[in-house]
Amino acid sequence: MDSTLRPEVQVDAPELETMATADYLEETTVETFTEQVHGEVLQPGDAGYEEARTVWNAMIDREPALIVRCTGAADVMTAVDFAREFDLPLAVKGGGHNVAGNAVCDDGLVVDLSPMDAVRVDPEAKVARVQGGAVWGDFDHETQAHGLATTGGIVSTTGVAGLTLGGGLGYLDRTYGLAQDNVRSMDVVTAAGELVRASKEENPDLFWGMLGGAGNFGIATSFEFDLHRVGPEVLTGRVIHPYEAAGDVLRFYRDFMLDAPDEVQCYAAFVRGNPAMGLPEHLHGRTLLGLLPFYSGSVEAGRAALEPIREFGDPIADTVEPTRYTTVQQRSDDLYREGDRNYWKSHLFDDPSDEAIDTIVEQVESLPTPLTTVFFEWMGGAISDADPDATAFPHRDATVSFTIAPKWTDPGRDDELMRWAREFFEATAPYATEEVYVNLLDQDEPERVRDAYGERYERLRELKREWDPDNFFRMNQNIEPAD
Ligand SMILES: Cc1cc2nc3c(=O)[nH]c(=O)nc-3n(C[C@H](O)[C@H](O)[C@H](O)COP(=O)(O)OP(=O)(O)OC[C@H]3O[C@@H](n4cnc5c(N)ncnc54)[C@H](O)[C@@H]3O)c2cc1C
């Protein structure tokens, strides 16, 4: 490693027995740290501190002792050294979207990567070099300027890093695999504060574990992604059915998607009708089932491929039309806006049975708040075709991810709405696998981290012992190092 990339932290650690919080940090210590990084260092009371500690889910209200707004890998390395030296809990903030709020911690140091949002495209090589704090809106903006794209999240403010390091579902996944299946290499700051490269050739075990390990093995400061020709227009839209038809529509959806071409992706979501969906007033507030078909190839080929979805039943709205890919990638931003209270419970299904569908339809009858959604993300296609051993993501054979996502604003309703989600989850659990996509776990589910990795869990624990034996990176869905 180039030693110039590794600035030493020259501060004196105080002689204290217990150093679990930052209470003892002296002003001069913080000043020295501030001088050693190029990014801002924020403390409670500083301008920008409140914004920097805020994450997507308003249920999370944590007060870090320090937030360092990193400008590059060197700041990240300095921050890791500093946190280790002073025994500070450390959290890594990418897009800040994780529902469990793992991007921030109380009393510790937050490594805020959001200033590191550069995306540089090599259109000849079809490669994007992306910094660790970029969000999908940054990624799509730069890559679509060249008619290129890679599987990415369906809300533009979600972080590239957090989504990719857990898996990465999106409209292009059945055609081009998960977001992480498109990663060529990464620059990673390890728990030892070193900057290393991870790829199939360099540190291949770290590369394997980073892609799926959801932040357990290091801080990705940049990624190299493969790109593909997409758009600029694709065929997509919403096909909306009344609640009364939901059972039949979901059965059709399951049967159609089990045999659909890989270029077809279609999400399904229960929502309450609202004006932003372009629906007539009498449907506002009513529970509806929306299908969101998408075709990754040409608009002409898409018309034939999506026709069965548009023809089935008696939809009350059909907005399928050629749409700019960048617009598609932002169309759910309002529904999943930041700043509300959220609680998620998620399963994976192999092949949702008729009984599972009936149970879901029954449970969903009255969505408890206007912005609550219950959604299906179909998998298969290129996700299943990828080499199962190439990354730590274990759910290559799962058919569909299913998430119950109440969303509300009044803290007085927390208990009621979390209970609603838990009861819904329990009612559908008998039909689901025991697995779960790690990126959809909430903050109260540490025992389900094993379910998120299944048989891979022990290998990941061994890897954790190798790369992070002290469990320094623990503000995540945590994999404890093997004994
Ligand atoms: C509105 C919304 C839409 C979503 N849509 C999708 C979707 O379409 N597809 C999908 O697969 N998932 C989706 N998700 C889930 C999403 O993948 C996870 O929430 C993911 O963790 C978000 O990443 P982030 O960088 O925004 O989050 P953060 O909260 O910043 O980070 C999440 C975790 O990753 C770690 N982390 C972040 N950056 C780095 C880094 N550079 N290096 C190492 N660790 C890091 C953090 O420490 C934390 O543990 C969505 C979530 C939300 C809230």
The ligand as a Tripos MOL2 file, in Angstrom:
@<TRIPOS>MOLECULE
LIG
   53    58     1     0     0
SMALL
NO_CHARGES

@<TRIPOS>ATOM
      1 C1        -36.7080    3.5610    0.2370 C.3       1 LIG1
      2 C2        -35.8780    2.3130    0.1180 C.ar      1 LIG1
      3 C3        -35.7860    1.6810   -1.1000 C.ar      1 LIG1
      4 C4        -35.0200    0.5250   -1.2330 C.ar      1 LIG1
      5 N1        -34.9610   -0.0980   -2.4470 N.ar      1 LIG1
      6 C5        -34.2030   -1.1960   -2.5890 C.ar      1 LIG1
      7 C6        -34.0790   -1.8300   -3.8480 C.ar      1 LIG1
      8 O1        -34.6330   -1.3950   -4.8440 O.2       1 LIG1
      9 N2        -33.3000   -2.9370   -3.9320 N.ar      1 LIG1
     10 C7        -32.6500   -3.4460   -2.8480 C.ar      1 LIG1
     11 O2        -31.9520   -4.4500   -3.0000 O.2       1 LIG1
     12 N3        -32.7510   -2.8660   -1.6430 N.ar      1 LIG1
     13 C8        -33.5070   -1.7670   -1.4950 C.ar      1 LIG1
     14 N4        -33.5970   -1.1640   -0.2740 N.ar      1 LIG1
     15 C9        -32.8580   -1.7270    0.8620 C.3       1 LIG1
     16 C10       -31.4300   -1.2120    0.7990 C.3       1 LIG1
     17 O3        -30.6780   -2.0680   -0.0230 O.3       1 LIG1
     18 C11       -30.8000   -1.1730    2.1800 C.3       1 LIG1
     19 O4        -31.5510   -0.3380    3.0100 O.3       1 LIG1
     20 C12       -29.3440   -0.6870    2.1150 C.3       1 LIG1
     21 O5        -28.7130   -1.0140    3.3270 O.3       1 LIG1
     22 C13       -29.2870    0.7990    1.8760 C.3       1 LIG1
     23 O6        -27.9640    1.2250    1.6690 O.3       1 LIG1
     24 P1        -27.5420    2.7100    2.0870 P.3       1 LIG1
     25 O7        -26.1110    2.8780    1.6890 O.co2     1 LIG1
     26 O8        -28.5310    3.6800    1.6040 O.co2     1 LIG1
     27 O9        -27.7320    2.5950    3.6350 O.3       1 LIG1
     28 P2        -26.9260    2.9550    4.9350 P.3       1 LIG1
     29 O10       -27.9740    3.0060    5.9960 O.co2     1 LIG1
     30 O11       -26.0470    4.1240    4.7750 O.co2     1 LIG1
     31 O12       -26.0120    1.6820    5.1370 O.3       1 LIG1
     32 C14       -26.5450    0.3920    5.2660 C.3       1 LIG1
     33 C15       -25.5030   -0.5560    5.8530 C.3       1 LIG1
     34 O13       -24.4130   -0.6530    4.9610 O.3       1 LIG1
     35 C16       -23.2290   -0.1540    5.5620 C.3       1 LIG1
     36 N5        -22.5350    0.6480    4.5420 N.ar      1 LIG1
     37 C17       -23.0180    1.7230    3.8550 C.ar      1 LIG1
     38 N6        -22.0860    2.1750    3.0040 N.ar      1 LIG1
     39 C18       -21.0130    1.3730    3.1590 C.ar      1 LIG1
     40 C19       -19.7340    1.3220    2.5540 C.ar      1 LIG1
     41 N7        -19.3680    2.1830    1.6050 N.pl3     1 LIG1
     42 N8        -18.8750    0.3540    2.9430 N.ar      1 LIG1
     43 C20       -19.2140   -0.5300    3.9020 C.ar      1 LIG1
     44 N9        -20.4140   -0.5310    4.5100 N.ar      1 LIG1
     45 C21       -21.2960    0.4020    4.1350 C.ar      1 LIG1
     46 C22       -23.7090    0.6770    6.7310 C.3       1 LIG1
     47 O14       -22.7820    0.7450    7.7450 O.3       1 LIG1
     48 C23       -24.9440   -0.0480    7.1750 C.3       1 LIG1
     49 O15       -24.6140   -1.1330    7.9980 O.3       1 LIG1
     50 C24       -34.3380    0.0090   -0.1130 C.ar      1 LIG1
     51 C25       -34.4250    0.6610    1.1100 C.ar      1 LIG1
     52 C26       -35.1900    1.8020    1.2280 C.ar      1 LIG1
     53 C27       -35.3220    2.4640    2.5560 C.3       1 LIG1
@<TRIPOS>BOND
     1     1     2 1
     2     2     3 ar
     3     2    52 ar
     4     3     4 ar
     5     4     5 ar
     6     4    50 ar
     7     5     6 ar
     8     6     7 ar
     9     6    13 1
    10     7     8 2
    11     7     9 ar
    12     9    10 ar
    13    10    11 2
    14    10    12 ar
    15    12    13 ar
    16    13    14 ar
    17    14    15 1
    18    14    50 ar
    19    15    16 1
    20    16    17 1
    21    16    18 1
    22    18    19 1
    23    18    20 1
    24    20    21 1
    25    20    22 1
    26    22    23 1
    27    23    24 1
    28    24    25 2
    29    24    26 1
    30    24    27 1
    31    27    28 1
    32    28    29 2
    33    28    30 1
    34    28    31 1
    35    31    32 1
    36    32    33 1
    37    33    34 1
    38    33    48 1
    39    34    35 1
    40    35    36 1
    41    35    46 1
    42    36    37 ar
    43    36    45 ar
    44    37    38 ar
    45    38    39 ar
    46    39    40 ar
    47    39    45 ar
    48    40    41 1
    49    40    42 ar
    50    42    43 ar
    51    43    44 ar
    52    44    45 ar
    53    46    47 1
    54    46    48 1
    55    48    49 1
    56    50    51 ar
    57    51    52 ar
    58    52    53 1
@<TRIPOS>SUBSTRUCTURE
     1 LIG1         1 GROUP 0 **** ****
